[in-house]
Amino acid sequence: MLFILVVTIGLFIWGKFTPDIVALISMLSLFLTGILDVSETLSGFSNPTVIMIAALFIIGEGIAQTGWTAMAGKKFVEWAGKSVPKLLVIITLGAGVLSGFVSNTGTVATLTPLTISSAWSIGTLPSKMLIPVAFGSNTGGLLTLTGTPPNIIASNALVEAGYGGFSFFEFALIGIPLLIITLVYFRYIGYKLLPKNKTNNKPVNIESTFHNWIEAYKVHDDYYRLRIRSISPLINTKMEDWQFEKDYHVSIIRIKRRHPKVLKGINPFIEFPNPQTELYYHDIITVKGSTEAINKLMITFRLGLLPLEPITDELKHNLINQEVGMTEVIVNPNSMLVGRKFRLGEYFKRYGIQLLAASRNNKPLQDKEIVVKAGDAFLLRGTWQSIEDLKKQHEHLVIIGSPEGMAKNVENLNFKSYIALGTLIFMILLMVFKIVPGAIAALLCAGIVLLTGCVTISKAYKGISWTSVVMIAAMIPMGIALQKTGTAQLIANGLVEHLGSIHPIVLLGGIFLLTTTFSQVINNSATAVLMAPIAMLAASSLNLDPHPFMIVIAISASTAFLTPIGTTTNAMVMTAGGYKFMDYFKVGAPLLLLLFILTLLLVPVIWPL
């Protein structure tokens, strides 16, 4: 057992194989050596902890896909203004608060581009901001039961041992002080220790991307919004009755319903009008065409012209949302489209995508029919899924940027946004009042997020960190084996003999240091699985309440501040901030010491031994 344990830790540190593969190797080794039977070996895959964590990834993806994380991130930047210290505190606090309800990885993924953009815009470097985002998210995970997997693992270890688990917000009793000390540290000490790394990563955010598209494609020259007035002959007719593109050279891109009688039971937005789409009084139609064509259309059909917002805002508010987006596509020389002749826009309609503009040699293409050449660029609008599908079917079409990433950065909220937020609140209530077990609450709410379309099945599966889920499931048998073979008891006896005999708080400190040492090189979930049974046995050996020991396990497993490999969040900001290995140690060591001292001072007071 000791040999398998040491080899497993060694493989985690080596990093040659991904953590889930190492965990599976360890799990199979326990079976092949006869330490565990089949049911014990596979018990992790039916464990409520694993199921709950997988469901939480789906709920978190629903929050991200419906615009809440993007909106929150943008608000943080707005509140900071031009103050670097203020931005540092807000970004760190924002990362901490968000990670209490959304996965740490999702929080950092959302805030990283916003942090980089805001850092450049106020005259500082991303390297002065990104480590605080990562560390803030790790610390903020300690605000709630579901904030980070080690919390759930520690709580479930108590339940399985016959004790009461932690309530949903109980972690906040220690999480809030730890997050506050993290904020104070970065504001007055950590900021001075952060390196000034010059990186070439000034981001292209949605606003600047739209601005570039507007200038390159001259979108503002042929983009209008018209209102169907009460005297218009279009009222109560279908689009196919009028042949707008053929007879008037105008494309109808989007329709917004405004008449109260029409709105009953009808979606107020028709994102992709088709020939069967009916037109009603007071509709606002977004159209594309030349000035002459639009004037003719307005006179013929007695339409009113609506004033435009600044064009960038107009595009953002009118043409994109969490489901519908825009992208730029460039034709590669090897593309099957090169040399083909077709009417502009007709080809992309088969994919459910609108062609908004075309460009060749940085000049807008005005011809209605073209022969495609390598380097031609198209500005397209469609559902984010349609854009992804186009990318998959045309390997030689270069999609600029990441449609999936851009979708998460759209901060406009819609009805599904409030469903996703309501579902998260519902899950919290279920857990706070213990109406159903935590795993059932998470599964139920994940199902609501999926069934209401807040996130598609495909994106939900992409949003789940399968490496983490499989690794936790495969590491749970290690905890069983540690107890079954007496190895956990052996380690616990050593801790009790050398530390417990001095004072229980010294034992708590020893468990903290051992756990945090593992967490610097091993995934925090794996660390929690390894240390939970050891801490439980150490507590029972001295007839002490195991709750403070489990809290210490959760805290110390989330203090991987000394290396970039301890957590995914640390690794995510390494390249973006241009960090080196020693940067983490230099900035993280003082913070780790502060959290260690604060934990030993507060935990025995909040959860008496």
GUDRENKE-958472 format. One line per field, with one value per residue (C-alpha): x, y, z. Coordinates in steps of 0.25 Angstrom, whole numbers, always signed. Layout:
<recs>
x	X ...
y	Y ...
z	Z ...
</recs>
This chain:
<recs>
x	+0 +11 +18 +6 +4 +18 +18 +5 +10 +22 +14 +6 +19 +26 +14 +17 +3 -10 -16 -27 -18 -9 -22 -27 -13 -13 -28 -25 -12 -20 -29 -18 -10 -22 -24 -38 -49 -57 -68 -58 -49 -61 -68 -63 -71 -84 -80 -89 -77 -73 -87 -89 -76 -80 -94 -88 -79 -92 -99 -86 -86 -100 -97 -85 -93 -104 -96 -95 -80 -77 -86 -80 -66 -69 -75 -62 -54 -64 -64 -48 -48 -33 -28 -18 -19 -34 -34 -25 -35 -47 -42 -37 -50 -58 -50 -53 -67 -70 -62 -71 -82 -76 -64 -50 -46 -58 -56 -42 -45 -56 -47 -34 -37 -44 -32 -22 -31 -33 -18 -13 -24 -20 -6 -1 +4 -5 +6 +2 -12 -13 -7 -17 -28 -23 -20 -33 -42 -35 -37 -52 -55 -55 -68 -78 -79 -79 -68 -57 -57 -48 -60 -70 -59 -57 -72 -75 -64 -71 -84 -79 -72 -86 -84 -92 -86 -84 -96 -95 -90 -82 -69 -71 -68 -54 -54 -58 -46 -37 -42 -40 -26 -23 -29 -21 -8 -9 -12 -1 +10 +7 +6 +20 +25 +18 +27 +27 +27 +25 +16 +10 -4 -12 -26 -36 -49 -63 -63 -50 -54 -67 -60 -50 -61 -69 -57 -52 -66 -72 -84 -89 -91 -103 -108 -122 -134 -148 -161 -174 -184 -199 -201 -191 -196 -186 -195 -200 -193 -181 -167 -169 -180 -170 -157 -149 -135 -139 -148 -142 -128 -130 -127 -136 -126 -134 -149 -153 -167 -174 -189 -195 -205 -195 -185 -195 -188 -178 -163 -161 -149 -148 -133 -133 -145 -149 -160 -171 -168 -180 -179 -187 -190 -180 -169 -155 -147 -132 -128 -116 -115 -110 -116 -124 -130 -134 -140 -148 -153 -157 -165 -171 -176 -177 -167 -161 -146 -141 -128 -116 -108 -93 -91 -82 -93 -104 -97 -95 -109 -116 -108 -102 -106 -103 -109 -106 -93 -84 -70 -61 -57 -45 -44 -31 -24 -27 -42 -52 -59 -47 -51 -66 -76 -88 -98 -93 -100 -107 -96 -96 -111 -111 -103 -114 -104 -106 -95 -94 -82 -71 -57 -45 -32 -37 -48 -63 -69 -81 -84 -96 -89 -74 -64 -57 -42 -32 -32 -46 -53 -67 -74 -85 -96 -102 -104 -91 -94 -96 -82 -76 -82 -77 -63 -64 -69 -59 -45 -39 -48 -41 -51 -45 -45 -53 -68 -70 -60 -67 -81 -77 -72 -86 -92 -106 -116 -128 -139 -130 -120 -130 -134 -119 -118 -131 -127 -114 -121 -131 -119 -114 -127 -129 -115 -116 -130 -125 -138 -131 -116 -106 -103 -118 -120 -108 -113 -128 -123 -113 -125 -133 -121 -121 -136 -138 -127 -118 -107 -107 -104 -91 -86 -90 -81 -70 -72 -70 -55 -55 -40 -44 -57 -50 -38 -46 -54 -42 -35 -46 -42 -29 -35 -42 -29 -22 -32 -34 -19 -16 -7 -16 -15 +0 +2 -9 -2 +11 +5 -2 +11 +20 +10 -3 +5 +10 -4 -16 -14 +0 -6 -15 -3 +4 -8 -9 +6 +6 -7 -2 +11 +4 -5 +7 +9 -4 -18 -25 -36 -27 -20 -33 -36 -23 -23 -37 -36 -23 -28 -41 -33 -23 -35 -42 -29 -29 -44 -45 -57 -53 -60 -48 -39 -47 -48 -33 -32 -41 -34 -20 -23 -27 -14 -6 +1 +16 +16 +9 +5 -3 -16 -22 -24 -9 -6 -16 -10 +5 +6 -3 +5 +19 +21 +33 +33 +39 +29 +19 +28 +32 +17 +11 +20 +16 +1 +2 +9 -2 -13 -7 -6 -20 -25 -19 -24 -39 -42 -41 -50 -61 -60 -56 -47
y	+0 +10 +6 +9 +22 +27 +23 +30 +43 +42 +41 +53 +61 +56 +61 +51 +46 +54 +53 +45 +34 +34 +32 +21 +14 +15 +10 -2 -5 -6 -17 -25 -26 -31 -19 -16 -24 -20 -13 -5 -2 +4 +10 +24 +25 +24 +33 +45 +54 +51 +52 +65 +71 +67 +74 +86 +88 +88 +98 +107 +106 +110 +123 +126 +123 +132 +144 +145 +143 +152 +163 +162 +163 +175 +182 +179 +186 +198 +200 +201 +212 +216 +212 +201 +197 +198 +189 +179 +179 +178 +167 +159 +160 +158 +145 +141 +143 +137 +125 +122 +119 +116 +107 +113 +109 +116 +128 +130 +126 +138 +148 +146 +153 +164 +166 +166 +176 +185 +184 +189 +200 +207 +206 +194 +180 +167 +161 +170 +165 +151 +143 +151 +146 +131 +132 +140 +129 +118 +125 +129 +114 +114 +122 +111 +96 +95 +106 +95 +80 +79 +85 +74 +63 +68 +69 +56 +49 +54 +48 +35 +34 +36 +51 +63 +69 +84 +93 +101 +114 +109 +110 +125 +126 +124 +127 +141 +144 +137 +145 +158 +155 +151 +165 +172 +164 +167 +182 +185 +174 +164 +175 +180 +165 +163 +163 +173 +164 +170 +161 +163 +160 +172 +165 +167 +168 +169 +184 +185 +174 +180 +193 +187 +179 +192 +199 +188 +184 +198 +192 +206 +209 +199 +196 +201 +199 +202 +202 +196 +207 +206 +209 +200 +189 +179 +177 +163 +158 +148 +151 +142 +151 +162 +157 +167 +163 +161 +173 +183 +178 +178 +167 +166 +161 +162 +165 +171 +169 +181 +180 +175 +166 +159 +157 +147 +134 +139 +141 +156 +154 +147 +145 +138 +142 +133 +133 +128 +139 +148 +163 +171 +185 +192 +182 +187 +181 +181 +182 +183 +190 +202 +216 +217 +203 +206 +219 +212 +202 +212 +220 +207 +201 +214 +210 +219 +220 +219 +226 +217 +216 +218 +207 +198 +198 +196 +183 +177 +180 +176 +165 +157 +150 +137 +129 +137 +143 +148 +144 +147 +136 +136 +126 +118 +115 +100 +103 +96 +109 +115 +117 +114 +125 +128 +139 +146 +140 +129 +119 +121 +120 +105 +106 +115 +127 +141 +148 +162 +167 +162 +167 +165 +171 +179 +186 +183 +174 +180 +170 +162 +150 +146 +136 +133 +135 +131 +142 +146 +150 +149 +155 +145 +144 +132 +124 +121 +106 +108 +116 +104 +94 +103 +102 +87 +85 +94 +91 +101 +113 +121 +125 +137 +136 +126 +126 +118 +128 +140 +134 +134 +148 +154 +161 +163 +156 +149 +141 +128 +137 +138 +123 +120 +129 +125 +110 +113 +120 +108 +99 +107 +107 +92 +90 +101 +95 +81 +77 +67 +62 +71 +61 +61 +76 +78 +67 +73 +87 +82 +76 +89 +96 +86 +85 +100 +101 +110 +102 +91 +77 +78 +90 +84 +72 +81 +90 +78 +76 +61 +60 +65 +56 +43 +47 +48 +36 +28 +33 +30 +15 +20 +26 +13 +5 +14 +11 -4 -7 +1 +11 +23 +18 +17 +31 +37 +30 +36 +50 +48 +42 +54 +65 +62 +59 +73 +80 +78 +91 +86 +74 +83 +91 +78 +73 +87 +87 +72 +75 +88 +81 +71 +81 +89 +77 +69 +73 +79 +69 +57 +63 +64 +50 +45 +53 +52 +38 +41 +54 +46 +35 +45 +53 +40 +35 +47 +47 +60 +66 +63 +76 +85 +75 +74 +89 +90 +79 +87 +100 +95 +87 +100 +107 +103 +116 +112 +105 +107 +93 +92 +96 +98 +113 +115 +109 +116 +130 +126 +128 +141 +147 +142 +136 +127 +116 +125 +136 +127 +124 +138 +143 +131 +128 +140 +138 +123 +127 +137 +127 +117 +126 +131 +117 +112 +124 +124 +109 +104 +116 +114 +99 +95 +83
z	+0 +4 -9 -18 -10 -12 -27 -29 -22 -31 -44 -40 -37 -50 -59 -70 -70 -67 -53 -57 -64 -51 -43 -52 -51 -36 -35 -44 -36 -23 -30 -37 -24 -17 -7 -12 -18 -31 -23 -15 -27 -35 -23 -27 -39 -32 -20 -18 -17 -31 -37 -29 -35 -49 -48 -42 -54 -63 -54 -54 -70 -70 -62 -71 -84 -80 -78 -63 -61 -73 -68 -54 -59 -67 -55 -47 -58 -58 -43 -43 -53 -55 -41 -41 -26 -27 -39 -32 -20 -28 -38 -26 -18 -31 -34 -19 -19 -33 -29 -17 -27 -40 -42 -40 -54 -60 -51 -56 -70 -70 -63 -70 -83 -75 -66 -77 -84 -72 -68 -81 -82 -68 -71 -63 -67 -67 -59 -47 -47 -52 -40 -31 -39 -38 -23 -21 -28 -20 -6 -11 -13 +3 +3 +1 +2 -14 -16 -18 -18 -6 +2 -3 +0 +14 +17 +11 +19 +32 +27 +23 +37 +43 +47 +42 +29 +28 +24 +11 +16 +28 +21 +20 +35 +31 +16 +18 +28 +19 +6 +14 +18 +3 -1 +9 +6 -9 -7 +2 +0 -11 -22 -19 -20 -33 -45 -57 -69 -82 -91 -104 -101 -102 -104 -115 -108 -113 -114 -121 -130 -134 -137 -146 -154 -155 -161 -170 -176 -175 -168 -164 -178 -180 -167 -163 -153 -159 -152 -158 -157 -156 -171 -176 -186 -180 -168 -166 -179 -180 -185 -197 -202 -205 -210 -203 -207 -222 -224 -214 -212 -197 -187 -174 -163 -150 -146 -132 -128 -121 -123 -109 -116 -125 -113 -106 -106 -117 -116 -117 -125 -139 -140 -154 -162 -173 -185 -175 -165 -163 -162 -152 -148 -139 -143 -143 -155 -156 -170 -179 -192 -200 -196 -209 -207 -192 -197 -207 -197 -187 -198 -204 -191 -182 -172 -161 -159 -145 -140 -138 -125 -127 -137 -128 -117 -128 -133 -119 -114 -127 -134 -123 -110 -103 -114 -127 -130 -141 -147 -158 -167 -176 -188 -188 -202 -200 -197 -206 -208 -216 -231 -228 -233 -224 -220 -208 -196 -203 -199 -184 -183 -184 -170 -164 -165 -170 -178 -173 -182 -191 -193 -203 -201 -189 -198 -197 -208 -213 -225 -223 -229 -228 -231 -218 -217 -206 -195 -197 -184 -179 -167 -163 -153 -148 -135 -128 -130 -146 -146 -139 -149 -160 -154 -153 -167 -174 -169 -179 -174 -164 -152 -146 -131 -123 -124 -112 -104 -110 -106 -91 -92 -97 -85 -90 -81 -86 -80 -79 -71 -60 -61 -59 -47 -41 -42 -35 -24 -24 -22 -11 -4 -5 +1 +12 +17 +14 +7 -1 -1 -8 -20 -23 -22 -31 -41 -41 -43 -54 -61 -60 -67 -78 -80 -81 -91 -83 -88 -99 -96 -104 -97 -84 -86 -91 -78 -69 -65 -68 -64 -50 -49 -53 -45 -32 -35 -37 -25 -15 -15 -10 +2 +5 +3 +12 +23 +20 +20 +33 +25 +29 +43 +42 +37 +47 +58 +54 +54 +67 +74 +69 +69 +76 +89 +89 +87 +78 +71 +67 +61 +53 +48 +44 +36 +30 +26 +21 +12 +6 +3 -5 -11 -17 -27 -26 -31 -18 -20 -20 -8 +0 -3 +2 +15 +19 +25 +31 +38 +43 +49 +56 +62 +67 +73 +82 +84 +77 +69 +54 +48 +51 +44 +32 +31 +31 +20 +11 +14 +13 +0 -6 -3 -15 -16 -17 -31 -45 -45 -32 -38 -52 -49 -46 -59 -67 -63 -65 -80 -80 -69 -74 -60 -56 -46 -35 -37 -30 -19 -16 -16 -10 +1 +10 +7 +10 +24 +27 +24 +32 +44 +42 +41 +54 +61 +56 +53 +68 +72 +61 +62 +76 +78
</recs>
